[in-house]
Amino acid sequence: MRNITNERELIALALALIGSTTKLSSEERQTRKGIRPTKSERLIEATRKAIQAGDDPLGQAFAEIRPSEIRREKGATYTPAPIITSMTTWAAAEGAPARVVDAGAGSGRFLIAAARLFPKAKLIGVEFDPLAAMLLRANLAVLGLAKRATIIVGDYRQAELPRIKGKTLFIGNPPYVRHHLINEADKNWFADAAASFGVRASKLAGLHIHFFVRTMQLARPGDFGVFITSAEWLDVNYGATLRQLLADGLGGVALHVLEPSVMPFADATTTGAITCFRVGERPDNLCVRSVESLDRLNGLSTGTMVSWDTVSNAKRWSTIVKPGPAVPPGYIELGEICRVHRGQVTGNNSVWIAGEHTKGLPEEVLTPTVTKARDLLSAGERLSDHQQLRRVVDLPTDLEQLDDAALSEVKKFLRWAKQQGADQSYIARHRRAWWSVGLKDPAPLLCTYMARRPPAFVRNLCDARHINIAHGLYPRETMDDITLDALAAWLRDNVGVESGRTYAGGLTKFEPKEIERIWVPRPDQLVV
Ligand SMILES: C[S@@+](CC[C@H](N)C(=O)[O-])C[C@H]1O[C@@H](n2cnc3c(N)ncnc32)[C@H](O)[C@@H]1O
């Protein structure tokens, strides 16, 4: 919207559309303080017309005005229309709910679409951001839906719903906020809430998983729901909470995973998964589908039925949604012979990677380390000389191990590091001693894992360590150099970008588990 250039103007427009009779929450009143409704009749009328025509000019203006980095921290990425249409179509096929709850409602795209389909349903929008809540109210007011709606301005994890007769539909796009940005109290809430359903909880779970757990707390048997989230929970350890809930009380009905190339959200490179559930009424089969484009969503009506026994026994769900070909004879998964570990995260590379600021530190605490993918890409087949590598400050947890001269230099460095906030990073606060990066043992085979090209597999002949820009391959049993060389050569020749996960935007990422799943010839077949 060309006439709206900042958040104050957007609020002024929303206030004009909301009108003076609606009571705002204290958070919204605080946010609108000093802002009066806009007086531009032309702007008000044009916006009203666009909303009535089915557009979301306020939500679009919000996305343009508030920088994507800031919105991303709060998980504020609004959903495109084809996804909303398909999700509400699925809900309608389940029957008319008495109430619709939009969890993390934003400007209300889901709530409004559901309001049209279910003209008798009560509408509840839960939204943490007071500005977004005002956009939602404005949209509802223009569409004459305000009377049917209750807006809860606050955290969905604390939202309460009155008991009603009839079913509730839970719908929405729960915010994708990673665990680093979730505070300890909220993580503890999550752990307790998950435990009350007898499921495992990990502190690494993102906010979208918290939303599922809250939904489980709020829902009654017979309620149903459909959420779109990023798809990573299908495979990662911390996704187990959600996988277990769906397998049990939350009642997973269908899972539609958008192919990575679909890029469902304009400003986020996540792969989307749409999850449909019927609380307390899990069917015998889960309907799964991999969807190549938004126009193939088709109201989420098709898919392959996979028995829940198969699904709940699977470690990763993405292979159930899109099974790969069977392992060829004579091959095994790389993970059977090698563990793959991501390199250590330092928490603050500008402090822990040596440079001018580490002059004076003793050599013994400066460890040659692969710190850039380029270190491996330029090494070719072998990394033989650690002289060209940068050093990482790798201090022992017990500094008293150092002699007096070394200790004094280290203390000087640590005083400086503290001034840089190096003790405050999430990683530093969670290691045994904030100053001890704890590099992993040298891996005999290293690989890059994220690029628009296949990973580089490089033999590590100089015992270099690696940080998290690379993975290390550690043989489970002793492997001689000839076999290691042959394995590296085979991987170089045979692993293409298609073996990893392509993120929307074409970047291919190989997680350690994905590298472990690469099929390789048995070691005795490698060396001929
Ligand atoms: C991914 S956006 C979805 C917005 C809208 N439902 C849509 O799909 O267009 C998630 C929304 O959740 C809101 N949000 C973030 N944390 C929240 C919380 N703890 N409780 C309620 N809403 C939250 C964000 O402000 C954002 O508007």
The ligand as an SDF file (V2000), in Angstrom:
LIG
                    3D

 27 29  0  0  0  0  0  0  0  0999 V2000
    3.0760  -17.6180   10.9710 C   0  0  0  0  0  0  0  0  0  0  0  0
    2.2040  -16.2230   11.5340 S   0  0  0  0  0  0  0  0  0  0  0  0
    0.6100  -16.6210   10.9540 C   0  0  0  0  0  0  0  0  0  0  0  0
   -0.3370  -15.4560   10.8560 C   0  0  0  0  0  0  0  0  0  0  0  0
   -1.6740  -15.7830   10.2260 C   0  0  0  0  0  0  0  0  0  0  0  0
   -2.3720  -16.8180   10.9500 N   0  0  0  0  0  0  0  0  0  0  0  0
   -1.4910  -16.2450    8.7960 C   0  0  0  0  0  0  0  0  0  0  0  0
   -1.3900  -17.4460    8.6020 O   0  0  0  0  0  0  0  0  0  0  0  0
   -1.4350  -15.4180    7.8850 O   0  0  0  0  0  0  0  0  0  0  0  0
    2.1440  -16.5470   13.2630 C   0  0  0  0  0  0  0  0  0  0  0  0
    1.5010  -15.4830   14.1040 C   0  0  0  0  0  0  0  0  0  0  0  0
    1.6070  -15.8880   15.4820 O   0  0  0  0  0  0  0  0  0  0  0  0
    1.8720  -14.7390   16.2820 C   0  0  0  0  0  0  0  0  0  0  0  0
    2.5180  -15.2160   17.5300 N   0  0  0  0  0  0  0  0  0  0  0  0
    3.8360  -15.3720   17.7860 C   0  0  0  0  0  0  0  0  0  0  0  0
    4.0050  -15.8800   19.0170 N   0  0  0  0  0  0  0  0  0  0  0  0
    2.7760  -16.0540   19.5430 C   0  0  0  0  0  0  0  0  0  0  0  0
    2.3000  -16.5540   20.7760 C   0  0  0  0  0  0  0  0  0  0  0  0
    3.1350  -17.0060   21.7050 N   0  0  0  0  0  0  0  0  0  0  0  0
    0.9690  -16.5830   20.9820 N   0  0  0  0  0  0  0  0  0  0  0  0
    0.1090  -16.1380   20.0390 C   0  0  0  0  0  0  0  0  0  0  0  0
    0.5030  -15.6560   18.8470 N   0  0  0  0  0  0  0  0  0  0  0  0
    1.8090  -15.6230   18.5910 C   0  0  0  0  0  0  0  0  0  0  0  0
    2.7570  -13.8830   15.4070 C   0  0  0  0  0  0  0  0  0  0  0  0
    2.7030  -12.5310   15.8290 O   0  0  0  0  0  0  0  0  0  0  0  0
    2.1320  -14.1090   14.0360 C   0  0  0  0  0  0  0  0  0  0  0  0
    1.1280  -13.1790   13.7790 O   0  0  0  0  0  0  0  0  0  0  0  0
  1  2  1  0
  2  3  1  0
  2 10  1  0
  3  4  1  0
  4  5  1  0
  5  6  1  0
  5  7  1  0
  7  8  2  0
  7  9  1  0
 10 11  1  0
 11 12  1  0
 11 26  1  0
 12 13  1  0
 13 14  1  0
 13 24  1  0
 14 15  1  0
 14 23  1  0
 15 16  2  0
 16 17  1  0
 17 18  1  0
 17 23  2  0
 18 19  1  0
 18 20  2  0
 20 21  1  0
 21 22  2  0
 22 23  1  0
 24 25  1  0
 24 26  1  0
 26 27  1  0
M  CHG  2   2   1   9  -1
M  END
$$$$
